[in-house]
Amino acid sequence: MVAITSHRPMHESAEVAQNQMRAFKSWLPIFDEIIYFGPKEECLESPKTEFIECEPFPHISTLAMAASVVEDFVCIINADIVVGSHLPSLLQRVRSFGGVAVTSRRWQFNGAGYYNSYLTDWGADFFGATPDLWRKISQKVPRKYRIGHNCWDTWVMAFLNATTHGRFFNLTRQKVIFHPIHKERKRIYDMPPEDDNYTRWHCGFPGRSL
């Protein structure tokens, strides 16, 4: 299983560095490979880590294209998301039911105790899918959508819900995706969303519950 993400330079703030480092430590036992789109960071280096130089806040189509050429299940995930150790076993169950894609609402936490967390919004900072689905997403997602854009996750959720024919699973109840509450944010690509069927999609959080 592979993780693809776009990180921010660790020197930008102590909060950014702490959150990304904590997430990285949770990923190391879980993922076979971790691909960071962004500048090389010594503290994020490992035998599993690869860095790809790119502009800040890369396009979703770029990340999806990278995911499409990996010969494994691929998760596109925000760089500050802590992942629970039971994710691999959950994905085994999903596959046993014929699942090809997953997402989860993010459980918010303060400090290090992320299992004492709670749901506060409908944000989805995590999607897992097969390479062929990422290939389709890379071809269809509006070019304007980037990490940091306010509608990219809604678009991906709608696309997976519409195209996987009931094989898209929602892992929220399994409490596996955790997001730190933080003050510092950069949303430099907030802009009017694309006017297409997937962006206009509104019917709650999708996916079959496991």
trRosetta pair geometry for C-beta under 8 A, 3 or more apart (Angstrom, degrees):
i j d omega theta_ij theta_ji phi_ij phi_ji
1 30 7.1 -52 81 149 128 79
1 31 5.5 -101 99 -124 87 65
1 32 5.9 126 50 5 49 95
1 72 6.0 -155 -94 153 27 121
1 73 5.1 -25 -115 75 81 98
1 74 7.6 168 -164 -90 61 29
1 75 6.8 32 173 -8 103 106
1 88 6.7 -152 3 -104 148 88
1 91 6.9 96 -93 74 142 170
1 128 7.8 -18 -155 -141 113 127
2 31 6.2 81 -132 -165 23 108
2 32 6.3 -54 -76 61 64 89
2 33 4.6 -13 -120 66 91 99
2 34 7.6 -180 -163 -80 63 31
2 35 6.8 22 176 -4 108 107
2 67 7.5 173 93 -128 121 75
2 70 4.9 -93 32 -176 160 156
2 72 5.3 116 -12 80 102 121
2 73 7.4 170 25 88 75 48
2 74 4.8 -22 70 -113 102 76
2 75 7.0 -178 91 26 50 70
3 27 5.6 -53 2 -154 165 132
3 30 7.9 66 -41 95 125 104
3 31 4.4 -61 -10 -105 105 161
3 33 7.3 -166 33 96 65 55
3 34 4.8 -4 65 -118 108 72
3 35 7.0 -177 94 27 57 67
3 74 7.8 155 -92 -162 18 63
3 75 5.1 -24 -109 71 66 101
3 77 5.6 -44 -153 30 101 123
4 35 4.7 -12 -110 67 73 109
4 37 7.3 40 -178 -20 87 103
4 63 5.6 147 135 -164 127 94
4 66 5.7 148 -133 100 147 121
4 67 5.4 -115 8 -73 153 94
4 70 8.0 -150 -47 -24 120 147
4 74 6.1 16 -4 -178 113 109
4 75 7.1 174 25 87 70 49
4 76 5.1 -31 74 -102 99 69
4 77 7.4 128 67 21 48 72
5 34 7.4 -14 17 -171 110 87
5 35 7.3 153 26 84 62 60
5 36 5.9 -22 73 -111 89 62
5 37 7.0 -153 101 22 40 82
5 76 7.2 147 -82 -160 51 55
5 77 5.4 -44 -84 75 104 71
5 78 6.6 86 -141 -169 107 12
5 79 4.6 127 161 -78 132 76
6 36 7.3 115 -117 -166 28 60
6 37 4.3 -34 -101 69 81 106
6 38 5.7 115 -163 -39 64 110
6 54 7.5 -73 -125 71 108 132
6 57 6.9 109 137 -116 148 29
6 58 5.3 -163 -102 25 143 101
6 63 6.8 -88 -38 -80 109 127
6 79 6.5 -102 82 -37 38 116
6 147 4.7 -172 52 20 139 167
7 10 7.9 -1 152 -56 122 75
7 20 5.5 84 -144 -142 114 141
7 36 5.2 -20 6 -154 116 113
7 37 7.6 154 16 65 65 54
7 38 4.7 -130 60 45 74 152
7 41 7.0 -73 104 -4 146 141
7 44 7.1 -153 3 -76 175 170
7 79 4.0 128 -98 -121 76 160
8 12 5.5 -45 147 14 115 148
8 16 5.3 -71 84 -168 125 137
8 20 7.1 -149 47 -56 79 144
8 38 7.0 -110 -84 -145 16 157
8 56 7.6 43 -117 -141 75 103
8 79 6.9 -173 6 62 72 149
8 186 7.4 125 -106 30 143 134
9 12 5.1 114 77 -32 86 97
9 16 7.9 45 82 121 48 144
9 38 7.2 -151 -61 171 60 120
9 39 5.6 21 -94 42 91 131
9 41 7.4 167 -140 -82 52 113
10 16 6.7 -172 -136 109 41 100
10 17 4.2 72 -165 -105 87 96
10 20 6.7 -124 -99 63 86 137
10 21 7.7 64 -126 -50 122 100
10 41 5.3 106 -15 -137 121 132
10 43 6.5 81 -86 41 170 126
10 44 7.8 -175 -53 -23 129 110
11 17 7.5 56 -67 -66 23 121
12 16 5.0 12 73 39 106 157
12 17 7.8 169 50 -41 70 84
13 16 4.6 97 59 5 87 101
13 17 6.9 -155 92 -4 47 86
13 184 5.3 171 58 -79 167 177
14 17 5.7 -57 -148 40 33 112
14 18 6.1 34 155 -21 68 108
15 18 5.8 -54 -145 36 29 110
15 19 6.3 23 160 -15 64 110
15 182 5.5 134 166 -151 125 114
15 183 6.8 -87 -136 44 174 87
15 184 5.2 142 75 17 137 125
16 19 6.1 -62 -147 39 26 106
16 20 6.2 15 162 -10 65 113
16 80 7.8 -96 -146 -79 56 122
16 184 6.4 -76 -50 91 91 139
17 20 6.2 -63 -142 42 25 103
17 21 6.0 22 162 -18 64 114
17 43 7.8 50 -161 67 100 154
18 21 6.0 -61 -144 38 24 109
18 22 6.3 23 160 -19 63 109
19 22 6.0 -56 -148 35 28 110
19 23 6.5 27 155 -17 62 107
19 79 7.9 90 116 112 94 81
19 80 3.9 2 147 -137 115 113
19 180 5.0 -134 -122 43 109 144
19 182 6.1 -34 -65 -70 149 144
20 23 5.7 -54 -149 37 33 112
20 24 6.3 39 153 -23 66 106
20 44 7.3 -44 142 -80 111 125
20 79 4.9 -2 -121 144 100 106
20 80 5.6 -65 -75 -86 58 71
21 24 5.6 -51 -147 34 32 115
21 25 6.6 34 155 -20 64 103
21 43 6.2 -35 -106 139 111 128
21 44 7.5 -124 -102 -77 66 82
22 25 5.9 -53 -152 33 31 111
22 26 6.8 27 152 -15 62 105
22 80 7.8 37 62 -156 97 68
22 82 6.1 -41 131 -82 98 110
22 112 7.5 -146 -134 -116 136 77
22 180 7.3 81 70 -48 143 137
23 26 5.8 -62 -156 36 34 109
23 27 6.4 31 150 -22 69 108
23 79 6.1 144 78 160 152 47
23 80 5.2 -167 -35 -154 141 24
23 81 5.5 79 -130 63 127 36
23 82 5.3 -120 -105 -74 66 55
23 83 7.5 72 -158 -7 77 80
24 27 5.7 -59 -149 33 33 112
24 28 6.8 46 156 -40 65 95
24 34 7.4 95 -137 177 81 164
24 43 8.0 126 69 129 162 85
24 44 5.4 -122 -119 -125 156 87
24 79 8.0 2 -56 -171 87 81
25 28 6.1 -35 -151 6 33 116
26 29 7.7 -65 -175 32 35 94
26 30 7.2 8 146 -2 65 126
26 82 4.6 98 0 -152 165 74
26 83 5.0 157 132 45 116 69
26 84 7.7 -24 -173 -67 124 19
26 85 7.8 -118 -162 -63 84 70
27 30 5.6 -87 -156 48 42 107
27 31 5.1 -10 177 11 91 118
27 34 5.7 88 134 -94 136 133
27 83 5.9 75 -86 29 67 125
28 31 7.4 -61 -112 45 15 84
28 34 7.7 -52 -89 -27 55 141
28 46 6.3 -122 -119 -157 111 176
28 48 6.6 155 -135 39 69 144
29 85 6.6 -10 93 -123 130 96
30 83 5.8 -87 27 103 169 132
30 85 6.8 -148 -76 -128 106 51
30 87 5.7 38 -152 58 136 122
30 88 6.2 -164 -150 -38 82 103
31 34 5.4 100 96 -66 140 84
31 48 6.6 126 101 169 90 140
31 75 7.5 -111 -99 39 120 119
32 48 6.7 -164 157 -137 30 113
32 72 7.0 -83 48 177 134 174
33 48 5.5 -159 -116 -171 37 82
33 50 6.8 4 -175 3 103 110
33 70 7.7 -158 68 -138 137 128
33 72 8.0 127 28 49 113 146
34 46 7.4 46 40 55 124 116
34 48 5.2 63 11 126 92 102
34 49 5.0 -26 73 -103 102 67
34 50 7.3 168 86 25 52 67
35 49 7.9 153 -89 -158 29 50
35 50 4.9 -17 -112 68 72 102
35 51 7.9 162 -162 -89 55 21
35 52 6.5 20 -179 -8 98 114
35 66 6.5 -158 124 155 154 136
36 41 7.5 -73 129 22 166 105
36 44 6.3 56 -44 134 159 144
36 49 6.7 6 -3 -165 111 97
36 50 7.1 180 27 88 70 49
36 51 5.0 -23 72 -108 101 68
36 52 7.1 177 89 23 49 71
36 79 7.5 62 -127 -109 97 119
37 52 5.1 -30 -108 71 63 102
37 54 4.8 -14 -175 27 97 138
37 58 5.0 -56 145 2 147 146
37 62 7.3 106 -127 120 155 119
37 63 6.6 -98 -17 -90 150 90
37 66 7.6 -165 -66 -5 117 164
38 41 7.8 9 108 -22 106 108
38 51 6.9 -80 73 -153 55 96
38 52 7.8 50 11 70 36 61
38 53 7.7 8 172 -124 10 37
38 54 6.5 -54 -71 49 41 89
38 56 7.5 51 -116 -109 97 57
39 51 7.2 -9 148 -172 20 135
39 53 7.0 41 -96 -115 48 77
40 45 7.5 31 -173 -72 92 104
40 51 4.5 164 -92 68 72 172
40 53 7.9 -37 -29 -73 83 86
41 44 4.3 52 83 19 109 110
41 45 7.2 -160 92 -34 56 77
41 51 7.5 153 14 -94 67 137
42 45 5.7 -38 -157 -2 38 119
44 49 6.0 158 140 -142 79 155
44 51 7.9 104 95 -74 117 109
45 49 5.4 -152 -141 68 36 142
46 49 4.5 96 44 -9 75 109
52 66 7.3 -137 5 -110 169 147
54 58 4.8 4 138 -81 143 124
54 62 7.0 131 -142 149 148 153
55 58 6.3 128 67 -89 75 70
56 188 8.0 40 116 45 122 141
57 146 4.7 65 151 148 95 129
57 147 5.1 -146 -149 75 65 83
57 148 4.3 -39 -133 12 126 138
57 186 7.9 -126 -62 114 125 112
57 188 6.6 -156 -9 56 161 106
57 189 5.8 177 149 -15 149 130
58 62 4.7 -89 165 70 116 139
58 63 6.2 127 101 -44 119 92
58 146 6.4 -176 106 -148 23 95
58 147 6.1 37 53 13 62 110
59 62 4.4 101 65 -4 87 101
59 63 7.4 -160 96 0 52 81
59 143 6.3 -26 -145 -165 139 60
59 145 6.9 88 -157 84 73 56
59 146 5.2 -65 -99 -97 43 79
60 63 5.7 -55 -151 40 39 109
60 64 6.0 37 152 -18 70 110
60 137 7.5 -83 145 152 105 110
60 141 5.0 -93 98 142 118 154
60 145 4.7 -19 11 111 126 103
60 146 6.4 -154 -24 -110 75 23
60 147 7.0 137 -72 -45 72 62
60 149 7.8 -79 -29 36 114 125
60 152 5.0 172 -60 -153 142 128
60 155 7.9 128 88 77 170 128
60 156 7.2 -137 -170 -60 142 117
61 64 5.7 -56 -141 42 30 111
61 65 6.2 36 157 -24 64 105
61 137 7.8 -161 -111 130 57 74
61 138 5.0 99 -158 -151 69 65
61 139 7.9 117 -139 -52 106 18
61 141 5.2 -165 -72 71 82 110
61 143 6.1 -31 -3 -113 145 59
61 145 7.6 110 -24 67 83 91
62 65 5.9 -52 -147 32 28 111
62 66 6.7 28 153 -16 61 104
62 138 7.9 119 -52 -133 11 103
63 66 5.7 -55 -154 35 33 112
63 67 6.4 32 150 -18 66 107
63 76 5.4 91 148 -127 127 128
63 147 7.3 83 -30 -44 145 110
64 67 5.4 -54 -148 38 35 113
64 68 6.3 43 152 -32 65 103
64 76 7.2 -38 -80 -57 64 151
64 134 4.6 -169 -164 -172 76 83
64 135 7.5 172 153 -77 94 18
64 137 4.4 -124 -149 97 148 107
64 138 3.8 -169 105 -69 109 82
64 141 6.4 131 3 9 155 139
65 68 5.5 -49 -149 24 33 117
65 69 7.3 20 159 -13 61 102
65 134 7.6 -169 -67 146 15 99
65 135 7.5 67 -118 -115 51 55
65 138 4.2 115 -65 -138 71 149
66 69 6.6 -67 -159 34 32 101
66 70 7.4 37 148 -30 63 104
67 70 5.9 -52 -157 17 42 116
67 74 4.0 162 -153 122 99 155
67 76 6.1 -67 -62 -56 145 103
67 129 7.5 65 150 68 138 94
67 131 6.4 -165 143 -119 69 65
67 134 3.7 -113 101 -163 112 163
67 138 7.8 -180 52 -50 91 117
68 131 5.0 106 -151 -174 39 81
68 132 7.3 80 -143 -96 86 20
68 134 4.3 -151 -69 100 73 99
68 135 3.6 109 -139 -72 132 75
68 138 5.7 -78 -25 -2 138 139
69 131 6.9 160 -22 -154 10 127
70 74 5.1 111 64 -74 138 124
70 131 5.6 -165 64 -91 67 117
71 131 7.0 -34 -100 -28 29 152
72 131 7.5 85 51 -42 32 110
73 91 6.5 148 118 -175 165 139
73 128 6.0 28 166 178 105 107
73 129 7.4 -174 -156 99 75 16
73 130 6.2 -51 -109 -94 67 55
74 128 6.9 174 91 -148 36 65
74 129 6.6 -27 64 65 81 62
74 130 7.7 88 21 -152 84 13
74 131 6.2 82 -3 -79 123 68
74 134 6.0 -13 66 -39 133 151
75 126 6.4 -11 -171 -163 109 86
75 127 6.9 165 -151 87 61 40
75 128 4.2 -29 -93 -92 82 87
76 126 7.6 165 87 -147 53 39
76 127 5.3 -2 56 60 93 92
76 128 7.9 178 20 -83 59 39
76 134 7.7 136 -31 -115 119 119
77 81 5.2 -110 175 53 104 137
77 83 7.4 -18 -158 -63 160 120
77 125 6.5 62 -160 137 61 79
77 126 4.8 16 -114 -111 89 78
77 127 7.7 -165 -71 31 61 51
78 81 4.8 102 67 -24 85 108
78 125 3.8 -45 3 -175 123 117
78 126 7.2 -84 13 -59 80 67
78 147 7.6 146 -108 -150 79 114
78 179 7.7 33 72 -112 136 104
80 125 7.9 -44 64 165 79 156
80 179 6.9 67 108 -144 98 70
80 180 6.0 -91 162 30 115 105
80 182 7.3 -55 174 -11 161 146
81 106 6.8 -103 -121 -122 106 119
81 125 5.1 180 -69 109 131 123
81 126 5.9 169 173 -62 167 109
81 177 6.0 -21 -171 -163 120 87
81 178 6.7 136 -166 68 65 49
81 179 5.9 -32 -109 -88 74 73
82 109 7.7 -37 37 37 136 136
82 114 5.4 -163 77 -33 150 179
82 177 7.9 140 78 -162 55 39
82 178 4.1 -28 67 70 102 109
82 179 7.7 -163 23 -69 81 26
82 180 7.4 83 -12 -41 110 88
83 87 5.3 -20 173 -30 110 146
83 126 7.8 132 -95 -115 99 145
83 176 6.6 12 -162 161 66 83
83 177 6.6 -12 -110 -104 64 59
83 178 7.5 -161 -71 24 21 86
84 87 5.9 137 74 -38 72 85
84 174 7.9 -155 62 134 147 91
84 175 6.8 80 -43 119 156 66
84 176 4.1 -109 36 -139 119 62
84 177 7.4 -85 0 -46 94 32
84 178 7.1 100 -47 -16 85 109
86 89 5.2 -54 -166 45 72 111
86 90 5.9 78 135 -28 85 101
86 174 7.1 -134 103 169 123 112
86 176 6.1 -111 73 -107 89 110
87 90 5.6 -59 -147 36 33 113
87 91 6.3 30 159 -18 69 105
87 176 5.2 127 -80 -177 81 131
88 91 5.8 -57 -148 37 32 109
88 92 6.6 38 152 -23 64 101
89 92 5.5 -46 -151 29 37 117
89 93 6.8 38 150 -17 63 100
90 93 5.7 -54 -156 35 36 111
90 94 6.4 39 147 -21 67 104
90 102 7.8 107 129 -139 110 161
90 171 5.8 68 165 -130 146 128
90 174 5.5 98 -110 163 139 166
90 176 6.1 -78 -3 -64 160 161
90 210 6.6 41 -159 158 94 177
91 94 5.2 -45 -144 34 39 117
91 95 6.3 40 156 -18 66 102
91 102 6.9 -108 -103 -10 83 152
91 128 6.8 -78 -107 131 120 161
92 95 5.9 -55 -150 38 30 109
92 96 6.5 34 150 -24 63 105
93 96 5.5 -53 -149 31 34 114
93 97 6.8 22 155 -9 64 105
93 210 6.1 82 113 -164 127 124
94 97 6.1 -68 -158 42 32 103
94 99 3.6 -69 171 58 87 147
94 102 5.8 -55 -120 -68 165 122
94 169 4.9 -134 -126 24 112 157
94 171 7.9 -54 -66 -73 128 109
94 210 6.5 -65 -79 -103 81 122
95 98 7.5 57 -171 -72 35 10
95 99 5.9 -87 -73 56 33 85
97 167 7.9 173 116 -133 86 74
97 169 7.5 98 75 -75 132 133
97 208 7.9 -131 132 98 145 143
97 210 7.8 -169 10 -128 152 79
98 167 5.5 -88 124 -118 88 112
99 102 6.7 48 160 -62 134 90
99 167 5.1 165 -126 -176 41 76
99 168 7.3 120 -149 -94 90 14
99 169 4.8 -19 -129 -19 142 122
99 208 7.8 -133 -98 56 110 118
100 129 6.5 36 143 -151 74 73
100 130 5.0 -49 -166 -7 92 118
100 133 6.2 139 144 -39 111 137
100 164 5.6 -162 62 -143 111 116
100 167 4.6 43 14 130 92 125
100 168 7.3 -44 64 -75 75 59
101 127 7.1 -12 -169 -175 99 90
101 128 6.5 166 -154 92 50 60
101 129 4.1 4 -109 -103 92 90
101 130 7.2 -87 -65 4 74 76
101 133 5.8 -135 -72 151 118 174
101 160 4.7 -139 129 -156 160 127
101 164 5.4 -114 24 -86 122 157
101 167 6.8 91 25 114 81 80
101 168 4.5 -18 77 -115 107 79
101 169 7.2 166 91 22 53 68
101 207 7.9 -120 105 -111 91 110
102 127 7.3 162 84 -157 53 46
102 128 4.4 6 51 54 97 105
102 129 7.6 -165 24 -66 58 58
102 168 7.3 171 -84 -166 30 58
102 169 4.8 -24 -107 70 82 91
102 170 7.5 163 -156 -84 69 18
102 171 5.5 34 -175 -22 117 116
102 207 7.2 81 -141 -146 47 144
103 124 5.1 5 -179 -158 121 133
103 126 6.3 146 -148 94 61 73
103 127 5.2 -16 -94 -104 92 70
103 128 7.5 -172 -71 22 46 69
103 157 6.2 -31 -16 -105 173 92
103 160 7.3 142 -27 70 120 155
103 168 7.5 9 5 177 98 99
103 169 7.9 168 26 88 57 50
103 170 6.2 -23 71 -112 79 62
103 171 7.2 -171 91 21 29 88
103 206 7.6 57 46 71 132 85
103 207 5.9 -160 44 -43 95 152
104 124 6.9 146 73 -133 36 87
104 126 5.7 -6 43 72 92 123
104 170 6.6 123 -99 -170 53 59
104 171 4.2 -53 -78 70 113 88
104 172 4.9 156 -154 -73 76 57
104 174 7.5 -85 -113 54 132 94
104 176 6.2 -139 -85 60 173 91
104 177 4.2 148 88 14 131 133
105 119 5.7 31 129 -129 136 116
105 121 7.8 -177 -160 91 107 53
105 122 6.4 -74 -117 -143 110 42
105 123 7.0 95 -152 68 70 52
105 124 6.4 -69 -98 -85 42 75
105 170 7.9 27 -11 -169 82 103
105 172 4.4 35 28 -112 95 121
105 177 7.4 167 91 73 33 120
105 205 6.2 -34 -57 -130 107 158
106 119 7.9 134 83 -121 44 71
106 121 7.8 0 56 66 96 88
106 123 5.3 -32 23 91 117 100
106 124 7.0 172 -25 -110 91 29
106 125 5.3 32 -65 19 136 105
106 126 7.2 129 -79 3 92 106
106 177 5.2 -85 -110 124 63 104
106 178 6.8 107 -168 -143 80 13
106 179 3.8 37 164 -15 132 124
107 114 7.1 110 102 176 109 89
107 117 3.9 91 152 117 105 131
107 118 6.7 120 -160 42 81 10
107 119 6.2 -58 -109 -71 63 65
107 175 5.8 38 -43 -143 155 79
107 177 6.5 135 12 86 84 59
107 178 5.0 -39 71 -106 94 67
107 179 6.9 155 69 20 38 77
108 117 5.7 171 76 -166 38 99
108 118 5.9 -33 57 67 91 65
108 119 7.2 128 8 -114 91 19
108 120 5.0 -1 -1 5 144 117
108 121 8.0 76 -44 16 125 87
108 178 7.7 137 -102 -161 10 67
108 179 5.5 -37 -99 74 58 91
108 180 7.7 77 -155 -156 64 11
108 181 5.4 58 -174 -59 108 93
109 113 6.5 -154 -169 90 121 55
109 114 3.8 -134 -5 -120 173 66
109 115 7.9 42 -104 5 140 22
109 116 6.8 105 -131 76 102 62
109 117 3.9 -61 -72 -95 91 108
109 178 5.5 3 -1 -172 125 112
109 179 7.3 147 19 72 77 41
109 180 6.1 -50 71 -105 80 53
109 181 7.0 -148 80 -7 30 87
110 113 7.6 3 78 54 64 88
110 180 7.6 93 -108 -153 30 73
110 181 5.5 -24 -83 35 74 120
113 116 4.6 6 137 28 113 111
113 117 8.0 -178 119 -49 69 78
114 117 5.3 7 -174 -47 58 127
114 178 4.1 59 178 -175 132 157
114 180 7.7 -73 -96 -80 113 72
115 175 7.5 76 -139 151 70 129
117 175 7.5 151 63 -155 111 107
117 178 5.8 -157 -51 -130 171 102
119 172 7.5 39 -92 -170 135 118
122 205 6.0 -154 -149 -69 102 107
123 153 7.0 65 -161 74 59 164
123 179 7.1 4 94 -23 132 171
124 127 7.0 61 148 -59 114 87
124 153 4.5 166 68 178 94 131
124 156 7.9 -140 99 74 129 111
124 157 6.2 104 42 -64 161 122
124 205 7.7 146 -60 -135 121 105
125 153 7.2 -58 -80 -93 37 145
125 177 7.1 169 63 173 88 125
125 179 6.1 110 21 -88 144 123
126 177 4.8 -132 15 -123 151 142
127 153 7.6 -176 -40 -136 118 82
127 156 5.6 -76 -70 141 164 139
127 157 7.8 -137 -95 -72 121 65
127 160 7.2 -169 -153 -37 122 153
129 133 4.0 -98 165 82 126 133
129 134 5.6 150 88 -49 115 82
129 137 7.6 98 75 -15 160 136
129 160 6.7 -126 -90 -110 132 124
130 133 5.0 94 59 7 77 103
130 134 7.4 -145 97 -3 41 87
131 134 5.5 -57 -149 39 38 111
131 135 6.3 44 152 -26 69 101
132 135 5.4 -46 -150 29 36 117
132 136 6.8 37 151 -17 63 100
133 136 5.7 -51 -152 35 37 110
133 137 6.4 38 149 -19 66 104
133 160 7.0 49 -175 -110 133 90
133 163 7.5 148 -133 102 96 124
133 164 7.3 9 -111 -84 134 104
134 137 5.4 -51 -145 38 37 114
134 138 6.2 43 154 -25 67 102
135 138 5.8 -51 -149 31 30 113
135 139 6.8 23 154 -14 61 108
136 139 5.9 -63 -154 38 32 108
136 140 6.1 6 159 -2 69 119
136 159 7.8 175 117 168 106 123
136 163 6.9 -163 125 153 153 163
137 140 6.1 -75 -138 49 28 97
137 141 5.3 29 174 -33 74 112
137 156 6.5 29 -139 -123 134 89
137 159 6.1 116 -106 118 89 154
138 141 6.7 -33 -114 21 19 107
140 159 6.6 145 97 -128 135 137
140 198 7.9 92 142 -10 117 152
141 145 5.7 -90 165 53 106 132
141 152 7.5 40 -166 -145 127 87
141 155 6.2 105 -133 130 89 134
141 156 7.2 0 -101 -78 124 80
141 159 7.4 -68 -79 -41 83 160
142 145 5.1 96 75 -12 88 102
142 155 7.1 -104 16 -136 98 162
142 194 3.9 -171 -72 -40 161 156
142 196 6.9 178 -55 5 115 135
142 199 7.5 8 -9 -50 136 127
144 149 7.1 118 132 -108 77 154
144 189 7.9 171 168 -179 78 114
144 191 6.7 -95 166 79 126 138
144 194 6.3 154 45 -57 120 103
145 149 4.9 -133 -145 61 60 156
145 151 6.7 -95 -113 82 111 83
145 152 4.2 134 -177 -97 116 95
145 155 6.3 -87 -97 34 164 153
145 194 7.3 -69 -44 -9 103 118
146 149 5.0 113 50 -23 64 107
146 152 7.0 -121 63 -60 21 143
146 189 4.9 15 54 93 120 175
147 152 7.1 -80 -88 45 34 164
148 186 6.6 -35 -131 108 125 80
148 187 5.5 172 -175 -130 84 52
148 188 6.2 -1 157 40 142 70
148 189 4.8 93 105 33 106 108
148 190 7.9 -93 149 -44 80 63
149 152 4.8 97 72 -31 105 103
149 187 8.0 116 -102 -161 20 87
149 189 4.6 -60 -76 112 76 113
149 190 6.9 149 -138 -92 51 35
149 191 6.8 -46 -133 32 99 89
150 187 6.8 46 -62 -164 91 130
150 190 5.2 46 -24 -122 116 82
150 191 7.9 175 21 34 100 45
150 193 7.4 -99 80 -66 90 100
151 154 5.0 -56 -162 42 68 116
151 155 5.9 71 141 -27 87 101
151 193 4.0 38 0 -103 169 123
151 194 7.7 -163 97 22 142 74
151 199 5.7 33 164 -137 138 99
152 155 5.7 -58 -153 35 33 112
152 156 6.4 28 155 -16 68 106
153 156 5.7 -52 -144 38 36 109
153 157 6.2 40 155 -21 66 105
154 157 5.8 -55 -148 36 29 112
154 158 6.3 27 156 -17 64 108
154 193 7.9 -32 68 -124 130 152
154 198 7.8 144 126 149 75 78
154 199 6.7 74 105 -136 113 52
154 201 7.0 173 166 68 93 93
155 158 5.9 -59 -149 37 28 109
155 159 6.3 28 155 -20 65 108
155 193 7.8 -178 -56 -159 113 120
155 194 7.6 48 -96 47 138 113
155 198 4.8 70 -148 128 71 115
155 199 5.4 -13 -88 -80 96 69
156 159 5.7 -54 -145 36 32 112
156 160 6.3 26 159 -14 66 107
157 160 6.1 -61 -148 40 27 105
157 161 6.1 25 157 -19 64 112
157 201 7.7 -156 94 96 89 133
157 205 7.5 -80 -162 -146 147 58
157 206 5.4 148 174 27 100 118
157 207 7.9 -84 -152 -33 93 102
158 161 5.7 -58 -144 39 28 112
158 162 6.1 20 160 -15 65 113
158 197 7.6 -172 150 123 134 71
158 198 4.0 155 95 -156 127 75
158 199 7.4 -139 33 -50 155 20
158 201 3.5 137 -118 44 133 155
158 206 7.5 144 -90 -21 39 148
159 162 6.1 -65 -146 40 25 105
159 163 6.0 -9 169 4 65 121
159 198 5.1 10 -59 -127 79 142
160 163 6.4 -73 -131 48 23 93
160 164 5.5 9 -179 -15 67 124
160 168 4.7 126 145 -115 101 140
160 206 7.3 158 86 95 93 139
160 207 7.8 6 113 -79 117 95
161 164 7.1 -52 -116 31 13 101
161 168 5.6 -116 -92 64 49 158
161 201 7.6 157 61 171 131 152
161 206 3.9 -67 -89 -173 132 161
161 207 6.8 -98 -94 -55 93 59
162 197 7.9 76 -87 124 168 118
162 198 7.1 -113 8 -99 142 91
162 201 7.6 -118 -44 -99 121 150
164 167 4.4 -120 162 61 103 84
164 168 4.3 118 63 -41 147 96
166 208 6.4 54 -169 -44 70 128
167 208 8.0 -30 -120 12 14 127
168 206 6.4 8 111 130 131 111
168 207 4.7 -102 125 -110 87 80
168 208 6.8 129 81 8 53 81
169 207 5.2 70 167 -177 12 110
169 208 5.2 -46 -109 66 65 83
169 209 7.5 100 -160 -123 78 9
169 210 5.5 54 -173 -63 125 92
170 173 7.6 71 117 1 91 88
170 205 6.4 102 -128 137 141 104
170 206 6.7 -178 -64 105 117 42
170 207 3.2 138 -44 91 86 120
170 208 6.5 180 14 71 84 26
170 209 5.5 -38 68 -86 101 57
170 210 7.5 -150 73 -15 52 79
171 174 4.7 -51 -174 38 82 120
171 176 5.5 -37 144 34 125 125
171 177 7.1 101 92 -11 112 108
171 210 6.1 20 -105 -3 65 129
172 175 7.7 32 168 -66 43 47
172 177 7.9 -58 -106 39 55 109
172 205 7.1 41 -30 135 148 151
172 209 7.8 -62 46 -116 87 91
173 209 5.9 44 6 -154 133 112
173 210 7.1 -158 59 49 108 83
174 210 6.2 3 -43 57 124 130
182 185 7.3 136 100 -60 98 78
187 190 4.7 46 143 -38 110 106
193 199 4.6 170 150 -166 126 135
194 199 5.1 169 73 -30 76 153
195 199 6.7 -105 -112 71 19 133
195 200 7.1 42 -157 -52 57 109
196 199 5.2 87 52 14 73 102
196 200 6.9 -152 90 -4 33 95
197 200 6.0 -66 -145 43 26 107
197 201 6.7 50 151 -52 61 94
198 201 5.5 -29 -157 -8 36 122
203 206 7.2 60 82 -78 94 91
